[in-house]
Amino acid sequence: MNPETGGDRLARMIDTAKMYYELNYSQQEIAERLGISRPTVSRFLQQAKDEGYVRIQIVDPRESNDSLAVGLERKFKLRKAVIVPVPQYEDNVVKKYLGEATAAYLHETLEDGDTIGVTWGTTLYEVACRLRDRQLKDVRVVQLNGGVSHSETNTYAYEIVQLFGKAFHTVPYFIHLPAIVDHAIVRHTIEADRHIGRILALGRQANIAVITVGSPTDDSVLIKANYFTENDLALIKERGAGDLCSRYIDREGKLCSEELNQRTIGIELDDLKHKERSVLVAGGRKKAEGIYGALRGGYANVLITDQYTAQYLLER
């Protein structure tokens, strides 16, 4: 029987389609195995699509990510959500991809006269390392919270602020202080210094804030920096979903401890609510709860995260 007629034709056409689409045989290999010509293989594949035996569905991650972005913007009343496709849901991979995407976002959106407040940590270090040179007028860069570590752990505070200043051709303002001190009175005394007070005021006045969320786990930079007593750590692990600018919040975005908050040097969380753009850059499994808390608290109006975290936030 002619292989292209009758019931045998349909069987060969289906076999051809299965070998090509499911088993990844080449058209030449199929022709040799089925004893038909290569043009016949090509014709079978086309007919299988035309007659509905083969349906090809293309999943474009850009479309699904656009949908996720719109959903997050509506749910959390965001000005903008940027969803970054990452190949693996591992912290170091997520941070590198978020760093690239955030650097691109800042390159496109920053304008003359902007004052950019930045916090610190490994995620923002990835951002800072990927910033592209841009000549803008009257741009200022200021550190939002203290970052000097009490241990050998590097918070990257100095490097981040320096790299932001270099990228935007400005001399940055540093806070050469720890993030958290032992007593509230120490913090108030430090902040009473007019030079430090001027830098903190500049952070409050900044129209752009670039922030991240830390996780309340032992490998967090803030915890490894040795700021906390045992009682502090117990409270953080019991109530904390994450930290913003070194201030710990719960899953609803409320401060975990007013006493701990009073010992923290830097911008207050409520000040983040009034920024033209408060850009939260964070992703990964460990930070999902902290990101949710930050968004529930209204501390960010721009979110840059990965697709897995975005899906979690939308379904949370």
C-alpha positions as CSV (number, residue, x, y, z in Angstrom):
1,M,0.0,0.0,0.0
2,N,1.2,3.5,-0.7
3,P,2.4,4.9,2.6
4,E,0.6,8.2,1.8
5,T,-2.9,6.8,1.4
6,G,-5.5,5.1,3.5
7,G,-5.2,4.1,7.2
8,D,-1.5,3.4,6.8
9,R,-0.9,7.0,5.8
10,L,-2.5,8.3,9.1
11,A,-0.5,5.8,11.2
12,R,2.7,6.8,9.5
13,M,1.9,10.4,9.9
14,I,1.3,10.0,13.6
15,D,4.4,7.9,14.0
16,T,6.4,10.6,12.2
17,A,5.0,13.3,14.5
18,K,5.8,11.4,17.7
19,M,9.3,10.6,16.6
20,Y,10.0,14.2,15.6
21,Y,8.3,16.1,18.5
22,E,8.5,13.6,21.4
23,L,11.6,11.5,20.7
24,N,13.6,14.3,19.0
25,Y,14.6,12.3,15.9
26,S,15.8,14.4,12.9
27,Q,13.8,14.3,9.7
28,Q,16.5,12.3,8.0
29,E,16.5,9.7,10.8
30,I,12.8,9.3,10.6
31,A,12.9,8.8,6.8
32,E,15.5,6.1,7.2
33,R,13.6,4.3,10.0
34,L,10.2,4.4,8.3
35,G,11.6,3.8,4.8
36,I,10.1,6.9,3.3
37,S,11.7,10.0,1.7
38,R,12.7,13.1,3.7
39,P,10.2,15.3,1.7
40,T,7.4,12.9,2.8
41,V,8.5,13.3,6.4
42,S,8.3,17.0,6.1
43,R,4.9,16.8,4.4
44,F,3.6,14.5,7.2
45,L,4.7,16.9,9.9
46,Q,3.0,19.8,8.1
47,Q,-0.2,17.8,7.6
48,A,-0.2,16.6,11.2
49,K,-0.3,20.3,12.2
50,D,-2.9,21.3,9.6
51,E,-5.2,18.4,10.5
52,G,-5.0,19.1,14.2
53,Y,-3.0,16.0,15.3
54,V,-0.2,18.2,16.4
55,R,-0.7,21.4,18.5
56,I,2.2,23.6,19.2
57,Q,2.0,25.9,22.2
58,I,4.6,28.6,22.8
59,V,4.9,29.7,26.4
60,D,6.3,33.2,26.4
61,P,7.7,34.0,29.9
62,R,7.4,37.7,29.0
63,E,3.6,37.4,28.7
64,S,3.2,35.6,32.0
65,N,5.5,38.0,33.8
66,D,3.6,40.9,32.4
67,S,0.5,39.4,33.9
68,L,2.3,38.8,37.3
69,A,3.5,42.5,37.2
70,V,0.0,43.8,36.6
71,G,-1.4,41.6,39.4
72,L,1.2,42.8,41.9
73,E,0.7,46.4,40.9
74,R,-3.0,46.1,41.6
75,K,-2.7,44.0,44.8
76,F,-0.2,46.2,46.5
77,K,-1.0,49.6,44.8
78,L,2.5,49.8,43.2
79,R,3.7,52.4,40.8
80,K,5.7,49.7,39.0
81,A,6.5,46.0,39.3
82,V,9.4,44.5,37.3
83,I,9.5,40.7,37.1
84,V,12.9,39.3,36.3
85,P,13.0,35.7,34.8
86,V,15.6,33.7,36.6
87,P,16.8,30.2,35.5
88,Q,17.2,28.9,39.1
89,Y,15.5,29.8,42.4
90,E,18.8,30.0,44.3
91,D,19.8,33.1,46.2
92,N,23.1,33.8,44.5
93,V,21.5,33.4,41.0
94,V,18.5,35.5,41.9
95,K,20.6,38.3,43.3
96,K,22.7,38.6,40.1
97,Y,19.7,38.7,37.8
98,L,18.0,41.3,40.1
99,G,21.2,43.3,40.1
100,E,21.2,43.5,36.4
101,A,17.5,44.4,36.1
102,T,17.7,47.0,38.8
103,A,20.7,48.7,37.3
104,A,18.9,48.9,33.9
105,Y,15.8,50.3,35.6
106,L,17.8,53.0,37.3
107,H,19.6,53.8,34.1
108,E,16.3,54.4,32.3
109,T,14.4,56.2,35.1
110,L,16.9,58.5,36.9
111,E,16.8,62.2,36.0
112,D,18.7,65.4,36.6
113,G,18.3,66.7,40.2
114,D,17.4,63.3,41.7
115,T,18.6,62.5,45.2
116,I,19.1,58.8,45.6
117,G,19.1,57.1,49.0
118,V,20.6,53.6,49.2
119,T,20.8,51.0,51.8
120,W,23.2,48.1,51.8
121,G,23.6,44.3,51.7
122,T,24.6,41.6,49.1
123,T,21.6,42.2,46.8
124,L,22.3,46.0,46.5
125,Y,26.0,45.2,46.0
126,E,25.0,43.2,42.9
127,V,23.0,46.3,41.8
128,A,25.9,48.7,42.4
129,C,28.4,46.5,40.5
130,R,26.2,46.6,37.4
131,L,25.4,50.3,37.3
132,R,26.1,51.9,34.0
133,D,27.8,55.2,33.7
134,R,25.3,58.1,33.2
135,Q,26.1,61.8,33.1
136,L,23.3,63.5,35.0
137,K,23.2,67.0,36.5
138,D,22.8,67.8,40.2
139,V,22.4,64.2,41.3
140,R,23.1,63.3,44.9
141,V,23.7,59.9,46.5
142,V,23.3,59.3,50.2
143,Q,23.5,56.3,52.5
144,L,20.2,55.7,54.3
145,N,21.3,53.8,57.3
146,G,24.4,52.9,59.3
147,G,26.4,49.9,58.1
148,V,29.7,49.6,60.0
149,S,29.9,46.0,61.1
150,H,31.0,44.9,64.6
151,S,32.5,41.7,63.1
152,E,34.5,40.8,60.1
153,T,31.3,40.5,58.0
154,N,31.3,43.0,55.1
155,T,28.0,44.8,54.8
156,Y,29.2,46.4,51.5
157,A,27.8,49.7,52.7
158,Y,30.8,51.8,51.7
159,E,31.3,50.0,48.4
160,I,27.7,50.4,47.4
161,V,27.4,54.1,48.1
162,Q,30.8,54.7,46.4
163,L,29.8,52.8,43.3
164,F,26.5,54.6,43.0
165,G,28.4,57.9,43.3
166,K,30.9,56.9,40.7
167,A,28.2,55.8,38.2
168,F,26.3,59.1,38.5
169,H,29.4,61.3,38.7
170,T,28.8,62.7,42.2
171,V,30.5,62.7,45.5
172,P,28.3,60.5,47.8
173,Y,27.4,61.1,51.5
174,F,28.3,58.3,53.8
175,I,27.1,57.3,57.3
176,H,30.2,55.9,59.0
177,L,28.3,54.4,61.8
178,P,26.9,51.1,62.9
179,A,23.3,50.3,61.9
180,I,22.2,49.5,65.5
181,V,23.7,50.7,68.9
182,D,23.2,49.2,72.4
183,H,21.0,52.0,73.8
184,A,18.5,54.5,72.4
185,I,20.2,57.4,74.2
186,V,23.4,56.6,72.3
187,R,21.5,56.8,69.0
188,H,19.9,60.1,70.0
189,T,23.3,61.6,71.0
190,I,24.9,60.5,67.7
191,E,22.1,61.9,65.6
192,A,22.3,65.2,67.5
193,D,25.7,65.8,65.8
194,R,25.0,68.5,63.1
195,H,27.1,66.8,60.5
196,I,25.4,63.4,61.0
197,G,22.0,65.1,61.3
198,R,22.6,66.8,57.9
199,I,23.2,63.5,56.2
200,L,20.2,61.8,57.8
201,A,18.1,64.7,56.7
202,L,19.3,64.3,53.2
203,G,18.2,60.7,53.3
204,R,14.8,61.7,54.4
205,Q,14.6,64.3,51.6
206,A,15.8,61.9,48.9
207,N,13.1,61.4,46.2
208,I,14.5,58.0,45.2
209,A,15.2,55.2,47.7
210,V,16.8,51.9,46.6
211,I,16.2,49.3,49.3
212,T,16.2,45.6,49.9
213,V,14.9,43.1,52.5
214,G,17.1,41.1,54.7
215,S,16.0,37.7,56.0
216,P,15.8,36.9,59.8
217,T,18.2,33.9,59.4
218,D,21.7,33.2,60.8
219,D,23.3,33.8,57.3
220,S,21.8,37.3,57.0
221,V,24.4,40.0,56.7
222,L,22.7,42.1,59.4
223,I,22.7,39.3,61.9
224,K,26.2,38.2,61.1
225,A,27.4,41.8,61.6
226,N,27.0,41.1,65.4
227,Y,24.6,43.9,66.3
228,F,22.3,41.9,68.5
229,T,22.1,40.4,71.9
230,E,20.7,37.0,72.5
231,N,17.4,38.5,73.5
232,D,17.3,40.6,70.4
233,L,17.9,37.5,68.2
234,A,15.2,35.5,70.0
235,L,12.7,38.3,69.3
236,I,13.7,38.7,65.7
237,K,13.4,35.0,65.0
238,E,10.0,34.8,66.8
239,R,8.4,37.8,65.1
240,G,10.5,39.0,62.2
241,A,9.7,38.4,58.6
242,G,12.7,40.5,57.5
243,D,14.4,43.9,57.8
244,L,14.2,47.1,55.9
245,C,17.0,49.6,56.4
246,S,18.0,47.5,59.5
247,R,14.5,47.8,61.0
248,Y,12.7,44.5,61.6
249,I,9.1,44.1,60.5
250,D,6.6,41.3,60.8
251,R,4.5,39.7,58.0
252,E,2.0,42.6,58.1
253,G,4.7,45.3,57.9
254,K,4.6,46.4,61.5
255,L,7.8,46.9,63.6
256,C,8.7,43.9,65.6
257,S,10.2,45.9,68.5
258,E,9.9,49.6,69.2
259,E,12.9,49.3,71.7
260,L,15.1,47.8,68.9
261,N,13.8,50.4,66.5
262,Q,14.9,53.2,68.8
263,R,18.4,51.9,68.8
264,T,18.6,51.9,64.9
265,I,20.5,54.7,63.1
266,G,19.1,55.8,59.8
267,I,15.9,56.5,57.9
268,E,12.6,55.7,59.6
269,L,10.3,53.3,57.7
270,D,7.5,55.8,57.5
271,D,9.7,58.1,55.5
272,L,9.9,55.5,52.8
273,K,6.2,55.9,52.2
274,H,6.6,59.4,51.0
275,K,9.3,58.8,48.3
276,E,8.6,59.6,44.7
277,R,10.0,56.1,44.0
278,S,10.8,53.7,46.8
279,V,12.4,50.8,44.9
280,L,12.4,47.5,46.7
281,V,14.9,45.0,45.1
282,A,14.6,41.5,46.6
283,G,13.8,37.9,45.7
284,G,14.4,34.3,46.7
285,R,12.7,31.9,49.0
286,K,14.2,33.2,52.2
287,K,13.1,36.7,51.6
288,A,9.5,36.1,50.4
289,E,7.9,36.8,53.7
290,G,9.9,39.9,54.3
291,I,9.0,41.3,50.9
292,Y,5.3,40.5,51.6
293,G,5.6,42.4,54.9
294,A,7.3,45.4,53.2
295,L,4.6,45.6,50.6
296,R,1.8,45.2,53.2
297,G,3.4,48.1,55.1
298,G,3.4,50.3,52.1
299,Y,7.2,51.0,52.3
300,A,7.8,50.5,48.5
301,N,6.0,51.7,45.4
302,V,8.3,49.9,42.9
303,L,9.1,46.2,43.2
304,I,11.8,44.4,41.4
305,T,11.7,40.6,42.0
306,D,12.0,37.2,40.4
307,Q,9.1,35.3,38.8
308,Y,8.8,32.7,41.6
309,T,8.6,35.2,44.4
310,A,6.2,37.3,42.3
311,Q,3.9,34.2,42.0
312,Y,4.1,33.6,45.7
313,L,3.3,37.2,46.5
314,L,0.3,37.2,44.2
315,E,-1.2,34.1,45.7
316,R,-0.3,34.9,49.3
